[in-house]
Amino acid sequence: MATTLGPREIADFPPPARLMTISVHAGEVFANQEKALHWLQAANPSLGGKTPLEAAQTEQGYRAVEDILMRIKHGVLG
Protein backbone atom coordinates (compact mmCIF):
# COMPACT_ATOMS: atom_id res chain seq x y z
CA MET A 1 0.00 0.00 0.00
CA ALA A 2 1.50 3.32 -1.09
CA THR A 3 1.75 6.18 1.37
CA THR A 4 1.18 9.73 0.19
CA LEU A 5 3.67 12.19 1.62
CA GLY A 6 2.70 15.76 2.32
CA PRO A 7 4.76 18.91 1.84
CA ARG A 8 6.07 18.76 5.41
CA GLU A 9 7.54 15.26 4.95
CA ILE A 10 9.01 16.14 1.55
CA ALA A 11 10.78 19.16 3.07
CA ASP A 12 13.18 16.68 4.67
CA PHE A 13 14.13 15.23 1.26
CA PRO A 14 17.16 16.39 -0.75
CA PRO A 15 16.64 19.44 -3.02
CA PRO A 16 15.96 17.46 -6.26
CA ALA A 17 12.89 15.83 -4.71
CA ARG A 18 11.69 19.19 -3.43
CA LEU A 19 12.11 20.77 -6.86
CA MET A 20 10.12 18.02 -8.54
CA THR A 21 7.38 18.33 -5.95
CA ILE A 22 6.99 22.11 -6.23
CA SER A 23 7.09 21.87 -10.02
CA VAL A 24 4.20 19.41 -9.99
CA HIS A 25 2.32 21.44 -7.39
CA ALA A 26 2.78 24.68 -9.36
CA GLY A 27 1.48 22.93 -12.48
CA GLU A 28 -1.62 21.86 -10.58
CA VAL A 29 -2.20 25.31 -9.05
CA PHE A 30 -1.76 27.24 -12.30
CA ALA A 31 -3.32 24.52 -14.49
CA ASN A 32 -0.92 25.63 -17.21
CA GLN A 33 2.65 24.41 -17.61
CA GLU A 34 3.91 27.64 -19.17
CA LYS A 35 2.45 29.82 -16.40
CA ALA A 36 3.78 27.47 -13.72
CA LEU A 37 7.28 27.54 -15.22
CA HIS A 38 7.21 31.33 -15.43
CA TRP A 39 6.15 31.58 -11.77
CA LEU A 40 8.85 29.14 -10.67
CA GLN A 41 11.56 31.17 -12.43
CA ALA A 42 10.40 34.68 -11.46
CA ALA A 43 11.77 36.57 -8.46
CA ASN A 44 9.19 36.59 -5.69
CA PRO A 45 9.05 39.37 -3.06
CA SER A 46 7.60 36.90 -0.52
CA LEU A 47 10.80 34.86 -0.88
CA GLY A 48 13.16 37.78 -0.37
CA GLY A 49 13.52 38.31 -4.12
CA LYS A 50 14.55 34.71 -4.80
CA THR A 51 12.77 32.58 -7.35
CA PRO A 52 10.71 29.69 -5.99
CA LEU A 53 13.25 27.30 -7.53
CA GLU A 54 16.10 29.04 -5.70
CA ALA A 55 14.21 29.20 -2.42
CA ALA A 56 13.27 25.51 -2.52
CA GLN A 57 16.94 24.53 -2.22
CA THR A 58 16.56 24.84 1.56
CA GLU A 59 13.99 23.23 3.82
CA GLN A 60 12.75 26.62 5.06
CA GLY A 61 12.52 27.98 1.51
CA TYR A 62 10.69 24.87 0.31
CA ARG A 63 8.11 25.30 3.04
CA ALA A 64 7.67 28.97 2.12
CA VAL A 65 7.13 28.08 -1.57
CA GLU A 66 4.56 25.44 -0.65
CA ASP A 67 2.79 27.97 1.60
CA ILE A 68 2.62 30.50 -1.24
CA LEU A 69 1.26 27.88 -3.64
CA MET A 70 -1.44 26.90 -1.13
CA ARG A 71 -2.43 30.54 -0.69
CA ILE A 72 -2.66 31.02 -4.46
CA LYS A 73 -4.68 27.82 -4.79
CA HIS A 74 -7.17 28.96 -2.16
CA GLY A 75 -7.29 32.59 -3.28
CA VAL A 76 -5.53 33.98 -0.20
CA LEU A 77 -3.10 36.44 -1.75
CA GLY A 78 -2.65 38.93 1.06
mmCIF file as gemmi writes it, N, C-alpha and C atoms, coordinates in Angstrom:
data_model
loop_
_atom_site.group_PDB
_atom_site.id
_atom_site.type_symbol
_atom_site.label_atom_id
_atom_site.label_alt_id
_atom_site.label_comp_id
_atom_site.label_asym_id
_atom_site.label_entity_id
_atom_site.label_seq_id
_atom_site.pdbx_PDB_ins_code
_atom_site.Cartn_x
_atom_site.Cartn_y
_atom_site.Cartn_z
_atom_site.occupancy
_atom_site.B_iso_or_equiv
_atom_site.pdbx_formal_charge
_atom_site.auth_seq_id
_atom_site.auth_asym_id
_atom_site.pdbx_PDB_model_num
ATOM 1 N N . MET Axp A 1 ? 0.843 -1.179 0 1 0 ? 1 A 1
ATOM 2 C CA . MET Axp A 1 ? 0 0 0 1 0 ? 1 A 1
ATOM 3 C C . MET Axp A 1 ? 0.886 1.24 0 1 0 ? 1 A 1
ATOM 4 N N . ALA Axp A 2 ? 0.693 2.116 -0.956 1 0 ? 2 A 1
ATOM 5 C CA . ALA Axp A 2 ? 1.504 3.321 -1.086 1 0 ? 2 A 1
ATOM 6 C C . ALA Axp A 2 ? 1.054 4.374 -0.084 1 0 ? 2 A 1
ATOM 7 N N . THR Axp A 3 ? 2.021 5.102 0.435 1 0 ? 3 A 1
ATOM 8 C CA . THR Axp A 3 ? 1.745 6.181 1.369 1 0 ? 3 A 1
ATOM 9 C C . THR Axp A 3 ? 1.974 7.5 0.661 1 0 ? 3 A 1
ATOM 10 N N . THR Axp A 4 ? 1.041 8.413 0.795 1 0 ? 4 A 1
ATOM 11 C CA . THR Axp A 4 ? 1.185 9.73 0.193 1 0 ? 4 A 1
ATOM 12 C C . THR Axp A 4 ? 1.871 10.642 1.201 1 0 ? 4 A 1
ATOM 13 N N . LEU Axp A 5 ? 2.947 11.268 0.76 1 0 ? 5 A 1
ATOM 14 C CA . LEU Axp A 5 ? 3.668 12.187 1.622 1 0 ? 5 A 1
ATOM 15 C C . LEU Axp A 5 ? 3.183 13.604 1.376 1 0 ? 5 A 1
ATOM 16 N N . GLY Axp A 6 ? 3.103 14.368 2.438 1 0 ? 6 A 1
ATOM 17 C CA . GLY Axp A 6 ? 2.698 15.76 2.323 1 0 ? 6 A 1
ATOM 18 C C . GLY Axp A 6 ? 3.908 16.671 2.211 1 0 ? 6 A 1
ATOM 19 N N . PRO Axp A 7 ? 3.67 17.951 1.981 1 0 ? 7 A 1
ATOM 20 C CA . PRO Axp A 7 ? 4.765 18.911 1.836 1 0 ? 7 A 1
ATOM 21 C C . PRO Axp A 7 ? 5.723 18.921 3.025 1 0 ? 7 A 1
ATOM 22 N N . ARG Axp A 8 ? 5.214 18.715 4.216 1 0 ? 8 A 1
ATOM 23 C CA . ARG Axp A 8 ? 6.069 18.761 5.407 1 0 ? 8 A 1
ATOM 24 C C . ARG Axp A 8 ? 7.061 17.603 5.418 1 0 ? 8 A 1
ATOM 25 N N . GLU Axp A 9 ? 6.634 16.408 5.002 1 0 ? 9 A 1
ATOM 26 C CA . GLU Axp A 9 ? 7.537 15.265 4.949 1 0 ? 9 A 1
ATOM 27 C C . GLU Axp A 9 ? 8.552 15.424 3.82 1 0 ? 9 A 1
ATOM 28 N N . ILE Axp A 10 ? 8.125 15.975 2.701 1 0 ? 10 A 1
ATOM 29 C CA . ILE Axp A 10 ? 9.008 16.136 1.549 1 0 ? 10 A 1
ATOM 30 C C . ILE Axp A 10 ? 10.074 17.192 1.834 1 0 ? 10 A 1
ATOM 31 N N . ALA Axp A 11 ? 9.802 18.122 2.733 1 0 ? 11 A 1
ATOM 32 C CA . ALA Axp A 11 ? 10.782 19.159 3.07 1 0 ? 11 A 1
ATOM 33 C C . ALA Axp A 11 ? 12.076 18.54 3.582 1 0 ? 11 A 1
ATOM 34 N N . ASP Axp A 12 ? 11.996 17.347 4.152 1 0 ? 12 A 1
ATOM 35 C CA . ASP Axp A 12 ? 13.181 16.675 4.674 1 0 ? 12 A 1
ATOM 36 C C . ASP Axp A 12 ? 13.983 15.981 3.577 1 0 ? 12 A 1
ATOM 37 N N . PHE Axp A 13 ? 13.458 15.892 2.374 1 0 ? 13 A 1
ATOM 38 C CA . PHE Axp A 13 ? 14.133 15.229 1.264 1 0 ? 13 A 1
ATOM 39 C C . PHE Axp A 13 ? 15.225 16.135 0.696 1 0 ? 13 A 1
ATOM 40 N N . PRO Axp A 14 ? 16.152 15.567 -0.082 1 0 ? 14 A 1
ATOM 41 C CA . PRO Axp A 14 ? 17.163 16.386 -0.753 1 0 ? 14 A 1
ATOM 42 C C . PRO Axp A 14 ? 16.512 17.338 -1.76 1 0 ? 14 A 1
ATOM 43 N N . PRO Axp A 15 ? 17.208 18.424 -2.105 1 0 ? 15 A 1
ATOM 44 C CA . PRO Axp A 15 ? 16.638 19.436 -3.016 1 0 ? 15 A 1
ATOM 45 C C . PRO Axp A 15 ? 16.027 18.898 -4.318 1 0 ? 15 A 1
ATOM 46 N N . PRO Axp A 16 ? 16.608 17.896 -5.009 1 0 ? 16 A 1
ATOM 47 C CA . PRO Axp A 16 ? 15.957 17.46 -6.261 1 0 ? 16 A 1
ATOM 48 C C . PRO Axp A 16 ? 14.521 16.98 -6.063 1 0 ? 16 A 1
ATOM 49 N N . ALA Axp A 17 ? 14.255 16.294 -4.972 1 0 ? 17 A 1
ATOM 50 C CA . ALA Axp A 17 ? 12.888 15.831 -4.712 1 0 ? 17 A 1
ATOM 51 C C . ALA Axp A 17 ? 11.973 17.009 -4.423 1 0 ? 17 A 1
ATOM 52 N N . ARG Axp A 18 ? 12.498 17.992 -3.715 1 0 ? 18 A 1
ATOM 53 C CA . ARG Axp A 18 ? 11.693 19.194 -3.429 1 0 ? 18 A 1
ATOM 54 C C . ARG Axp A 18 ? 11.354 19.935 -4.715 1 0 ? 18 A 1
ATOM 55 N N . LEU Axp A 19 ? 12.334 20.056 -5.604 1 0 ? 19 A 1
ATOM 56 C CA . LEU Axp A 19 ? 12.113 20.773 -6.861 1 0 ? 19 A 1
ATOM 57 C C . LEU Axp A 19 ? 11.065 20.081 -7.718 1 0 ? 19 A 1
ATOM 58 N N . MET Axp A 20 ? 11.124 18.766 -7.774 1 0 ? 20 A 1
ATOM 59 C CA . MET Axp A 20 ? 10.116 18.024 -8.544 1 0 ? 20 A 1
ATOM 60 C C . MET Axp A 20 ? 8.736 18.233 -7.943 1 0 ? 20 A 1
ATOM 61 N N . THR Axp A 21 ? 8.667 18.19 -6.634 1 0 ? 21 A 1
ATOM 62 C CA . THR Axp A 21 ? 7.38 18.331 -5.949 1 0 ? 21 A 1
ATOM 63 C C . THR Axp A 21 ? 6.77 19.71 -6.173 1 0 ? 21 A 1
ATOM 64 N N . ILE Axp A 22 ? 7.573 20.778 -6.018 1 0 ? 22 A 1
ATOM 65 C CA . ILE Axp A 22 ? 6.987 22.108 -6.226 1 0 ? 22 A 1
ATOM 66 C C . ILE Axp A 22 ? 6.661 22.351 -7.69 1 0 ? 22 A 1
ATOM 67 N N . SER Axp A 23 ? 7.405 21.73 -8.59 1 0 ? 23 A 1
ATOM 68 C CA . SER Axp A 23 ? 7.094 21.873 -10.02 1 0 ? 23 A 1
ATOM 69 C C . SER Axp A 23 ? 5.733 21.259 -10.33 1 0 ? 23 A 1
ATOM 70 N N . VAL Axp A 24 ? 5.496 20.081 -9.788 1 0 ? 24 A 1
ATOM 71 C CA . VAL Axp A 24 ? 4.203 19.411 -9.991 1 0 ? 24 A 1
ATOM 72 C C . VAL Axp A 24 ? 3.09 20.229 -9.336 1 0 ? 24 A 1
ATOM 73 N N . HIS Axp A 25 ? 3.341 20.685 -8.11 1 0 ? 25 A 1
ATOM 74 C CA . HIS Axp A 25 ? 2.315 21.445 -7.386 1 0 ? 25 A 1
ATOM 75 C C . HIS Axp A 25 ? 1.993 22.752 -8.118 1 0 ? 25 A 1
ATOM 76 N N . ALA Axp A 26 ? 3.02 23.436 -8.615 1 0 ? 26 A 1
ATOM 77 C CA . ALA Axp A 26 ? 2.783 24.683 -9.361 1 0 ? 26 A 1
ATOM 78 C C . ALA Axp A 26 ? 1.96 24.4 -10.622 1 0 ? 26 A 1
ATOM 79 N N . GLY Axp A 27 ? 2.253 23.303 -11.301 1 0 ? 27 A 1
ATOM 80 C CA . GLY Axp A 27 ? 1.482 22.929 -12.485 1 0 ? 27 A 1
ATOM 81 C C . GLY Axp A 27 ? 0.019 22.715 -12.163 1 0 ? 27 A 1
ATOM 82 N N . GLU Axp A 28 ? -0.238 22.099 -11.012 1 0 ? 28 A 1
ATOM 83 C CA . GLU Axp A 28 ? -1.621 21.862 -10.585 1 0 ? 28 A 1
ATOM 84 C C . GLU Axp A 28 ? -2.313 23.175 -10.219 1 0 ? 28 A 1
ATOM 85 N N . VAL Axp A 29 ? -1.614 24.042 -9.507 1 0 ? 29 A 1
ATOM 86 C CA . VAL Axp A 29 ? -2.2 25.306 -9.053 1 0 ? 29 A 1
ATOM 87 C C . VAL Axp A 29 ? -2.507 26.225 -10.231 1 0 ? 29 A 1
ATOM 88 N N . PHE Axp A 30 ? -1.567 26.333 -11.17 1 0 ? 30 A 1
ATOM 89 C CA . PHE Axp A 30 ? -1.759 27.242 -12.296 1 0 ? 30 A 1
ATOM 90 C C . PHE Axp A 30 ? -2.498 26.593 -13.461 1 0 ? 30 A 1
ATOM 91 N N . ALA Axp A 31 ? -2.618 25.277 -13.437 1 0 ? 31 A 1
ATOM 92 C CA . ALA Axp A 31 ? -3.322 24.518 -14.494 1 0 ? 31 A 1
ATOM 93 C C . ALA Axp A 31 ? -2.8 24.863 -15.886 1 0 ? 31 A 1
ATOM 94 N N . ASN Axp A 32 ? -1.537 25.254 -15.948 1 0 ? 32 A 1
ATOM 95 C CA . ASN Axp A 32 ? -0.924 25.634 -17.209 1 0 ? 32 A 1
ATOM 96 C C . ASN Axp A 32 ? 0.588 25.523 -17.021 1 0 ? 32 A 1
ATOM 97 N N . GLN Axp A 33 ? 1.227 24.661 -17.78 1 0 ? 33 A 1
ATOM 98 C CA . GLN Axp A 33 ? 2.649 24.407 -17.611 1 0 ? 33 A 1
ATOM 99 C C . GLN Axp A 33 ? 3.493 25.656 -17.852 1 0 ? 33 A 1
ATOM 100 N N . GLU Axp A 34 ? 3.146 26.432 -18.852 1 0 ? 34 A 1
ATOM 101 C CA . GLU Axp A 34 ? 3.909 27.64 -19.169 1 0 ? 34 A 1
ATOM 102 C C . GLU Axp A 34 ? 3.821 28.664 -18.04 1 0 ? 34 A 1
ATOM 103 N N . LYS Axp A 35 ? 2.624 28.879 -17.5 1 0 ? 35 A 1
ATOM 104 C CA . LYS Axp A 35 ? 2.451 29.818 -16.398 1 0 ? 35 A 1
ATOM 105 C C . LYS Axp A 35 ? 3.178 29.333 -15.147 1 0 ? 35 A 1
ATOM 106 N N . ALA Axp A 36 ? 3.104 28.04 -14.89 1 0 ? 36 A 1
ATOM 107 C CA . ALA Axp A 36 ? 3.784 27.467 -13.723 1 0 ? 36 A 1
ATOM 108 C C . ALA Axp A 36 ? 5.292 27.66 -13.843 1 0 ? 36 A 1
ATOM 109 N N . LEU Axp A 37 ? 5.847 27.385 -15.009 1 0 ? 37 A 1
ATOM 110 C CA . LEU Axp A 37 ? 7.283 27.537 -15.223 1 0 ? 37 A 1
ATOM 111 C C . LEU Axp A 37 ? 7.705 28.996 -15.063 1 0 ? 37 A 1
ATOM 112 N N . HIS Axp A 38 ? 6.907 29.905 -15.59 1 0 ? 38 A 1
ATOM 113 C CA . HIS Axp A 38 ? 7.209 31.333 -15.434 1 0 ? 38 A 1
ATOM 114 C C . HIS Axp A 38 ? 7.224 31.705 -13.952 1 0 ? 38 A 1
ATOM 115 N N . TRP Axp A 39 ? 6.234 31.27 -13.2 1 0 ? 39 A 1
ATOM 116 C CA . TRP Axp A 39 ? 6.149 31.579 -11.771 1 0 ? 39 A 1
ATOM 117 C C . TRP Axp A 39 ? 7.355 31.003 -11.026 1 0 ? 39 A 1
ATOM 118 N N . LEU Axp A 40 ? 7.729 29.782 -11.342 1 0 ? 40 A 1
ATOM 119 C CA . LEU Axp A 40 ? 8.853 29.137 -10.665 1 0 ? 40 A 1
ATOM 120 C C . LEU Axp A 40 ? 10.171 29.846 -10.919 1 0 ? 40 A 1
ATOM 121 N N . GLN Axp A 41 ? 10.297 30.541 -12.051 1 0 ? 41 A 1
ATOM 122 C CA . GLN Axp A 41 ? 11.557 31.174 -12.429 1 0 ? 41 A 1
ATOM 123 C C . GLN Axp A 41 ? 11.582 32.679 -12.182 1 0 ? 41 A 1
ATOM 124 N N . ALA Axp A 42 ? 10.483 33.234 -11.687 1 0 ? 42 A 1
ATOM 125 C CA . ALA Axp A 42 ? 10.398 34.681 -11.458 1 0 ? 42 A 1
ATOM 126 C C . ALA Axp A 42 ? 10.733 35.018 -10.004 1 0 ? 42 A 1
ATOM 127 N N . ALA Axp A 43 ? 11.473 36.105 -9.817 1 0 ? 43 A 1
ATOM 128 C CA . ALA Axp A 43 ? 11.773 36.57 -8.462 1 0 ? 43 A 1
ATOM 129 C C . ALA Axp A 43 ? 10.462 36.847 -7.727 1 0 ? 43 A 1
ATOM 130 N N . ASN Axp A 44 ? 10.421 36.453 -6.469 1 0 ? 44 A 1
ATOM 131 C CA . ASN Axp A 44 ? 9.193 36.586 -5.689 1 0 ? 44 A 1
ATOM 132 C C . ASN Axp A 44 ? 9.485 37.406 -4.427 1 0 ? 44 A 1
ATOM 133 N N . PRO Axp A 45 ? 8.809 38.537 -4.245 1 0 ? 45 A 1
ATOM 134 C CA . PRO Axp A 45 ? 9.048 39.368 -3.056 1 0 ? 45 A 1
ATOM 135 C C . PRO Axp A 45 ? 8.817 38.611 -1.742 1 0 ? 45 A 1
ATOM 136 N N . SER Axp A 46 ? 7.883 37.671 -1.737 1 0 ? 46 A 1
ATOM 137 C CA . SER Axp A 46 ? 7.602 36.899 -0.521 1 0 ? 46 A 1
ATOM 138 C C . SER Axp A 46 ? 8.74 35.953 -0.163 1 0 ? 46 A 1
ATOM 139 N N . LEU Axp A 47 ? 9.65 35.748 -1.108 1 0 ? 47 A 1
ATOM 140 C CA . LEU Axp A 47 ? 10.798 34.861 -0.881 1 0 ? 47 A 1
ATOM 141 C C . LEU Axp A 47 ? 12.096 35.664 -0.828 1 0 ? 47 A 1
ATOM 142 N N . GLY Axp A 48 ? 11.985 36.931 -0.469 1 0 ? 48 A 1
ATOM 143 C CA . GLY Axp A 48 ? 13.163 37.784 -0.375 1 0 ? 48 A 1
ATOM 144 C C . GLY Axp A 48 ? 13.815 38.065 -1.715 1 0 ? 48 A 1
ATOM 145 N N . GLY Axp A 49 ? 13.012 38.039 -2.782 1 0 ? 49 A 1
ATOM 146 C CA . GLY Axp A 49 ? 13.518 38.31 -4.115 1 0 ? 49 A 1
ATOM 147 C C . GLY Axp A 49 ? 14.082 37.091 -4.828 1 0 ? 49 A 1
ATOM 148 N N . LYS Axp A 50 ? 14.096 35.95 -4.152 1 0 ? 50 A 1
ATOM 149 C CA . LYS Axp A 50 ? 14.546 34.712 -4.795 1 0 ? 50 A 1
ATOM 150 C C . LYS Axp A 50 ? 13.426 34.142 -5.647 1 0 ? 50 A 1
ATOM 151 N N . THR Axp A 51 ? 13.793 33.308 -6.605 1 0 ? 51 A 1
ATOM 152 C CA . THR Axp A 51 ? 12.768 32.58 -7.351 1 0 ? 51 A 1
ATOM 153 C C . THR Axp A 51 ? 12.319 31.407 -6.495 1 0 ? 51 A 1
ATOM 154 N N . PRO Axp A 52 ? 11.121 30.878 -6.729 1 0 ? 52 A 1
ATOM 155 C CA . PRO Axp A 52 ? 10.706 29.69 -5.99 1 0 ? 52 A 1
ATOM 156 C C . PRO Axp A 52 ? 11.697 28.524 -6.153 1 0 ? 52 A 1
ATOM 157 N N . LEU Axp A 53 ? 12.278 28.373 -7.333 1 0 ? 53 A 1
ATOM 158 C CA . LEU Axp A 53 ? 13.254 27.297 -7.532 1 0 ? 53 A 1
ATOM 159 C C . LEU Axp A 53 ? 14.5 27.507 -6.678 1 0 ? 53 A 1
ATOM 160 N N . GLU Axp A 54 ? 14.945 28.744 -6.552 1 0 ? 54 A 1
ATOM 161 C CA . GLU Axp A 54 ? 16.1 29.04 -5.7 1 0 ? 54 A 1
ATOM 162 C C . GLU Axp A 54 ? 15.759 28.819 -4.232 1 0 ? 54 A 1
ATOM 163 N N . ALA Axp A 55 ? 14.615 29.31 -3.818 1 0 ? 55 A 1
ATOM 164 C CA . ALA Axp A 55 ? 14.214 29.204 -2.419 1 0 ? 55 A 1
ATOM 165 C C . ALA Axp A 55 ? 14.048 27.753 -1.986 1 0 ? 55 A 1
ATOM 166 N N . ALA Axp A 56 ? 13.559 26.904 -2.871 1 0 ? 56 A 1
ATOM 167 C CA . ALA Axp A 56 ? 13.273 25.507 -2.524 1 0 ? 56 A 1
ATOM 168 C C . ALA Axp A 56 ? 14.534 24.674 -2.293 1 0 ? 56 A 1
ATOM 169 N N . GLN Axp A 57 ? 15.703 25.258 -2.478 1 0 ? 57 A 1
ATOM 170 C CA . GLN Axp A 57 ? 16.942 24.535 -2.222 1 0 ? 57 A 1
ATOM 171 C C . GLN Axp A 57 ? 17.142 24.264 -0.732 1 0 ? 57 A 1
ATOM 172 N N . THR Axp A 58 ? 16.47 25.054 0.115 1 0 ? 58 A 1
ATOM 173 C CA . THR Axp A 58 ? 16.564 24.839 1.559 1 0 ? 58 A 1
ATOM 174 C C . THR Axp A 58 ? 15.213 24.363 2.08 1 0 ? 58 A 1
ATOM 175 N N . GLU Axp A 59 ? 15.235 23.713 3.216 1 0 ? 59 A 1
ATOM 176 C CA . GLU Axp A 59 ? 13.989 23.228 3.816 1 0 ? 59 A 1
ATOM 177 C C . GLU Axp A 59 ? 13.045 24.383 4.122 1 0 ? 59 A 1
ATOM 178 N N . GLN Axp A 60 ? 13.575 25.457 4.716 1 0 ? 60 A 1
ATOM 179 C CA . GLN Axp A 60 ? 12.747 26.617 5.056 1 0 ? 60 A 1
ATOM 180 C C . GLN Axp A 60 ? 12.169 27.255 3.798 1 0 ? 60 A 1
ATOM 181 N N . GLY Axp A 61 ? 12.987 27.395 2.76 1 0 ? 61 A 1
ATOM 182 C CA . GLY Axp A 61 ? 12.516 27.979 1.511 1 0 ? 61 A 1
ATOM 183 C C . GLY Axp A 61 ? 11.464 27.114 0.843 1 0 ? 61 A 1
ATOM 184 N N . TYR Axp A 62 ? 11.671 25.799 0.879 1 0 ? 62 A 1
ATOM 185 C CA . TYR Axp A 62 ? 10.69 24.875 0.308 1 0 ? 62 A 1
ATOM 186 C C . TYR Axp A 62 ? 9.335 25.052 0.988 1 0 ? 62 A 1
ATOM 187 N N . ARG Axp A 63 ? 9.366 25.129 2.296 1 0 ? 63 A 1
ATOM 188 C CA . ARG Axp A 63 ? 8.107 25.299 3.042 1 0 ? 63 A 1
ATOM 189 C C . ARG Axp A 63 ? 7.432 26.621 2.683 1 0 ? 63 A 1
ATOM 190 N N . ALA Axp A 64 ? 8.224 27.661 2.497 1 0 ? 64 A 1
ATOM 191 C CA . ALA Axp A 64 ? 7.67 28.968 2.116 1 0 ? 64 A 1
ATOM 192 C C . ALA Axp A 64 ? 7.031 28.899 0.729 1 0 ? 64 A 1
ATOM 193 N N . VAL Axp A 65 ? 7.686 28.223 -0.209 1 0 ? 65 A 1
ATOM 194 C CA . VAL Axp A 65 ? 7.134 28.083 -1.568 1 0 ? 65 A 1
ATOM 195 C C . VAL Axp A 65 ? 5.818 27.315 -1.515 1 0 ? 65 A 1
ATOM 196 N N . GLU Axp A 66 ? 5.788 26.216 -0.77 1 0 ? 66 A 1
ATOM 197 C CA . GLU Axp A 66 ? 4.555 25.436 -0.646 1 0 ? 66 A 1
ATOM 198 C C . GLU Axp A 66 ? 3.437 26.281 -0.029 1 0 ? 66 A 1
ATOM 199 N N . ASP Axp A 67 ? 3.786 27.101 0.961 1 0 ? 67 A 1
ATOM 200 C CA . ASP Axp A 67 ? 2.788 27.969 1.599 1 0 ? 67 A 1
ATOM 201 C C . ASP Axp A 67 ? 2.21 28.962 0.594 1 0 ? 67 A 1
ATOM 202 N N . ILE Axp A 68 ? 3.085 29.545 -0.219 1 0 ? 68 A 1
ATOM 203 C CA . ILE Axp A 68 ? 2.622 30.501 -1.239 1 0 ? 68 A 1
ATOM 204 C C . ILE Axp A 68 ? 1.709 29.806 -2.242 1 0 ? 68 A 1
ATOM 205 N N . LEU Axp A 69 ? 2.1 28.618 -2.69 1 0 ? 69 A 1
ATOM 206 C CA . LEU Axp A 69 ? 1.256 27.878 -3.641 1 0 ? 69 A 1
ATOM 207 C C . LEU Axp A 69 ? -0.109 27.551 -3.042 1 0 ? 69 A 1
ATOM 208 N N . MET Axp A 70 ? -0.149 27.197 -1.777 1 0 ? 70 A 1
ATOM 209 C CA . MET Axp A 70 ? -1.439 26.897 -1.133 1 0 ? 70 A 1
ATOM 210 C C . MET Axp A 70 ? -2.296 28.152 -1.046 1 0 ? 70 A 1
ATOM 211 N N . ARG Axp A 71 ? -1.672 29.291 -0.749 1 0 ? 71 A 1
ATOM 212 C CA . ARG Axp A 71 ? -2.435 30.54 -0.685 1 0 ? 71 A 1
ATOM 213 C C . ARG Axp A 71 ? -2.988 30.913 -2.061 1 0 ? 71 A 1
ATOM 214 N N . ILE Axp A 72 ? -2.181 30.739 -3.093 1 0 ? 72 A 1
ATOM 215 C CA . ILE Axp A 72 ? -2.66 31.021 -4.456 1 0 ? 72 A 1
ATOM 216 C C . ILE Axp A 72 ? -3.824 30.086 -4.797 1 0 ? 72 A 1
ATOM 217 N N . LYS Axp A 73 ? -3.652 28.82 -4.49 1 0 ? 73 A 1
ATOM 218 C CA . LYS Axp A 73 ? -4.68 27.824 -4.794 1 0 ? 73 A 1
ATOM 219 C C . LYS Axp A 73 ? -6.014 28.166 -4.138 1 0 ? 73 A 1
ATOM 220 N N . HIS Axp A 74 ? -5.95 28.673 -2.924 1 0 ? 74 A 1
ATOM 221 C CA . HIS Axp A 74 ? -7.175 28.962 -2.163 1 0 ? 74 A 1
ATOM 222 C C . HIS Axp A 74 ? -7.591 30.42 -2.235 1 0 ? 74 A 1
ATOM 223 N N . GLY Axp A 75 ? -6.896 31.202 -3.074 1 0 ? 75 A 1
ATOM 224 C CA . GLY Axp A 75 ? -7.287 32.589 -3.276 1 0 ? 75 A 1
ATOM 225 C C . GLY Axp A 75 ? -6.937 33.527 -2.143 1 0 ? 75 A 1
ATOM 226 N N . VAL Axp A 76 ? -5.961 33.143 -1.314 1 0 ? 76 A 1
ATOM 227 C CA . VAL Axp A 76 ? -5.531 33.979 -0.204 1 0 ? 76 A 1
ATOM 228 C C . VAL Axp A 76 ? -4.218 34.632 -0.604 1 0 ? 76 A 1
ATOM 229 N N . LEU Axp A 77 ? -4.294 35.803 -1.212 1 0 ? 77 A 1
ATOM 230 C CA . LEU Axp A 77 ? -3.097 36.437 -1.754 1 0 ? 77 A 1
ATOM 231 C C . LEU Axp A 77 ? -2.489 37.474 -0.831 1 0 ? 77 A 1
ATOM 232 N N . GLY Axp A 78 ? -3.166 37.87 0.203 1 0 ? 78 A 1
ATOM 233 C CA . GLY Axp A 78 ? -2.652 38.932 1.06 1 0 ? 78 A 1
ATOM 234 C C . GLY Axp A 78 ? -2.053 38.484 2.33 1 0 ? 78 A 1
